Amino acid sequence: MKQIMLFLAGVSLLLLPGCWDQSSLRDARLIYGMAFDQAPQGKVKTTIVIRNMPAGDRKNPSNEVHSVIGNTARQTRDLLDSNISEKLETYKVRALLFGKEVAKKGIYPHLDVFYRDPRASLNSRIAVVDGEASQVFYLRRVGDTLIAEHVDEVLESEEDAGVLPETNVQSICSLLLEPGQDFLIPLLRKTESEEVAAVGTALFHGQKWTGEFNRKESVLYLMLTNEIEKKAQLTIKIHPQHGENPTSYITIDMLKPRLKREVKISSSGGVDVIFSGTVYAKVVEFPENNLTDSDRLEQINHELSRALTLEVKNMLDKMQQANCDALSIGRHLAAFHPEFWKKQDWEKDYAKVRFHPQIKVKILETGIIF
């Protein structure tokens, strides 16, 4: 009986069909980076980076960069496929870039094909380029690193430093289509020295780029959303009376800041949002060097609290000017105050939200010597 069962099991394995969507690497050209730019007459320019792995252990891999113009992202991929030997595959894409003009018109039309393709790389990092995105990939490499990997590593490094939000194709999918919540995407720039720099974040309303944050404002945003997992560094001007002098500034590491948010509806129908809490900090640089005295340290805490609260308020004003609800105030109202939310025209009413940052700073460490 046992032998019969083993025989039947063996026969069953022979009759099982193979995986329907298998794809042989030997028959594919892997795309490691993709970029979309605006082309004339409403068309789109798609640029791809393909990895070449030459035979032999001593030869280094190289990039091929190709661009075509078409009506849609899908059509441009088909055009690229017809121009390149072997089939193109997107499941290794590490960096997906959008040029400035495309981002201002809307990025969803170019992402649609990724959400419909079961082989697409949904964990590809996304960024907007201040200028043409293709120009970044035509650098081909920075130093010894191929360009797609370099862009991916720049974004990952800035995420770890608490400067940029973790953003990929999957993470923004629901945000693109859901009212009441917007998002930020890392902003890159090609420098004069032929390198790629992360200069801040692009603010989106819906699927369109409507404003931008510099690096400091991006850190402040991540502080409010409690997304800084370890620490993030800020340089703050606490002595404006000193002018543009090193003694005007202090640099701190914010140690995993966690703030509380309250959303209140007033009797007149206004929305008030309060951010409050204490940010614990370590002093990284303070040229004035007067932190050994406890009274002076308390004064610095007070000056830091005032300056940081003001900078957060300015950042929130900038977000409202861009009509970017990346703090999910609309989603909160829809979830906890549904009747109130139904009466809102969030396209107009978001600008009327009153933000009240109330942030205190407490220095815990002043350095090894001091």
Stockholm file with secondary structure:
# STOCKHOLM 1.0

chainA/1-370         MKQIMLFLAGVSLLLLPGCWDQSSLRDARLIYGMAFDQAPQGKVKTTIVIRNMPAGDRKNPSNEVHSVIGNTARQTRDLLDSNISEKLETYKVRALLFGKEVAKKGIYPHLDVFYRDPRASLNSRIAVVDGEASQVFYLRRVGDTLIAEHVDEVLESEEDAGVLPETNVQSICSLLLEPGQDFLIPLLRKTESEEVAAVGTALFHGQKWTGEFNRKESVLYLMLTNEIEKKAQLTIKIHPQHGENPTSYITIDMLKPRLKREVKISSSGGVDVIFSGTVYAKVVEFPENNLTDSDRLEQINHELSRALTLEVKNMLDKMQQANCDALSIGRHLAAFHPEFWKKQDWEKDYAKVRFHPQIKVKILETGIIF
#=GR chainA/1-370 SS CHHHHHHHHHHHHHHSCCCTTCCCGGGEEEEEEEEEEECGGGCEEEEEEEEECCSSTTSCCEEEEEEEEESSHHHHHHHHHHHSSSEEECTTCCEEEEEHHHHHHCSHHHHHHHHHCTTSCTTCEEEEESSCTHHHHTTCEETTEEHHHHHHHHHHHHHHTTSSCCCBTTTTHHHHHCTTCCEEEEEEEECTTSCEEEEEEEEEETTEEEEEEEHHHHHHHHHHTTCCSSEEEEEEECCGGGCSSGGGEEEEEEESCCCEEEEEECTTSCEEEEEEEEEEEEEEECTTCCCSSHHHHHHHHHHHHHHHHHHHHHHHHHHHHTTCCTTCHHHHHHHHCHHHHHTCCHHHHGGGCEEEEEEEEEEEECCSCC
#=GC SS_cons         CHHHHHHHHHHHHHHSCCCTTCCCGGGEEEEEEEEEEECGGGCEEEEEEEEECCSSTTSCCEEEEEEEEESSHHHHHHHHHHHSSSEEECTTCCEEEEEHHHHHHCSHHHHHHHHHCTTSCTTCEEEEESSCTHHHHTTCEETTEEHHHHHHHHHHHHHHTTSSCCCBTTTTHHHHHCTTCCEEEEEEEECTTSCEEEEEEEEEETTEEEEEEEHHHHHHHHHHTTCCSSEEEEEEECCGGGCSSGGGEEEEEEESCCCEEEEEECTTSCEEEEEEEEEEEEEEECTTCCCSSHHHHHHHHHHHHHHHHHHHHHHHHHHHHTTCCTTCHHHHHHHHCHHHHHTCCHHHHGGGCEEEEEEEEEEEECCSCC
//
